[in-house]
């Protein structure tokens, strides 16, 4: 290590090894970057640092200054340190030139043992029934840094349990260690200062303010932040042990932000969806609506097999062949296609190929919009509007062609309509319009007002049941991954479209995997040139659109 640090970098010794860090780096972060994890409860890199849990204690050493007010150097040419004979919190301390840090000295170990002993004094021994078991920092740190026994023999303080402090969050106050992460998140990030601490001493507990509820659309982030089992999701509570869950990295499809997520599933059932850190998209957060927007995929009404009107039974081959025959009997101007901004890029690419095979009939996507907020929720409720525009399924203004399609159906000029993943009544069509159609081909997950009039119903897969890519509102290409299998014999939309194209052309498309579809798409679309599904990675790739 050079004695002279580059500009804006400072030399810091951590457990005897010198490193360089930018000025302003917290000591706790510097230790992590150096491979020395410092335990913490109250600290979170995206929240203010109150320093109230005291778990992140380290021992600090300051350069010993000589008579000339310059650091004294040892035989190795490095500064000699005066070690402070007590511990200091590392979450609220910035690095400085020549600073030394000990993360595992005897005094640090003794301090951590004492902190954990105090935290456990009134903590209930209910790990076997606690939802946080398996993810509990108090449980983990007790094994890693605590003592094997307790000296406390008095009666524990009892606090309220199973308190519904909001429509989606349940509080067990006696488990709380008063780290205040939830308080700071609601105040600093969600901008809804609704939680505080009441009472004093051992009777301290968090609570919502009088006549208030924790009903923010970001309330479940407090559950993620809680290092113990004090705040739990009412939706997930007692549903599944966390260590049984298979975790799949994916993205949220509830709006155009495309928050990065982890889908927790077991035995083909999705139990929860939680945010995954991505500094370029959602940081560490996620809205409540998005994280809970998966239950419809497990509905008892899911479409499980293809249906052809007038046929008692239809397998995939027969259904696709029937749909292809009906389309081939019509002219391009007699056909229309309504796609969805919820489809993946691969599905939209194949939908564009289908249009080409049909002679480029009129087409568009349905625009779904809502109120945006100042944090994550986008006004565009389609997760892949940018992809639909890039791949030619939507004009500059999504939905602008829908009135023309509706007029053509009412006037009898359009006789066949293909609806991919949408309810056509959201496009301005009424039941009388749908009833006029000679052919109505629908891909869908659930029955809707359109499927009741469909001549062909093709059951599709939901977002947790398929792979693919989407482009969010900022032009970031991100990857969707399969967490569970689709029910029945429902198919991924790209497989349905490949089957329909092959039935139309009576030839083999050459697409047997979604990787092959992406490869063909990247070869034709300049913005995707040189990319593949694997190259997108877990955090996505920023495109120049």
Secondary structure, DSSP 4 states (H G I P E B T S, - for coil): --SSPPTTEEEEEETTEEEEEETT-BHHHHHHHTT-----SS--TTS-----S-TTEEEEEEEPB-TTSSB-B-TTSSBPEEEEEEEEESSS-B--TTEEEESS-HHHHHHHHHHHHHHHSS----GGG-TTTTS-HHHHHHHHHS-SS----SPPPP---SEE-SSSEEE-GGG-----HHHHHHHHTS----EEEES-GGG-EEEEPTT-----TTTTHHHHH-SSSSEEETTTTTT--GGGPEEEEEE--SSTT--EEEEEEETTEEEEEEE--BTTTTBT---HHHHHTTGGGG-TTB--S-EETT-S---HHHHHHHHHHHHHTS-GGGEEEEEETTS-HHHHHHHHHHHHHTT--EEEEE--B----SSS--SB--TTHHHHHHTTSS-SSTTTTHHHHHHHHHTTS--EEEEESS-GGGGT--HHHHHH-SEEEEEESB--TTGGG-SEEEEB--GGG--EEEE-TTSEEEEE---SPPSTT-B-HHHHHHHHHHHHHTS-----SHHHHHHHHHHH-GGGTT--HHHHTTT-EE---
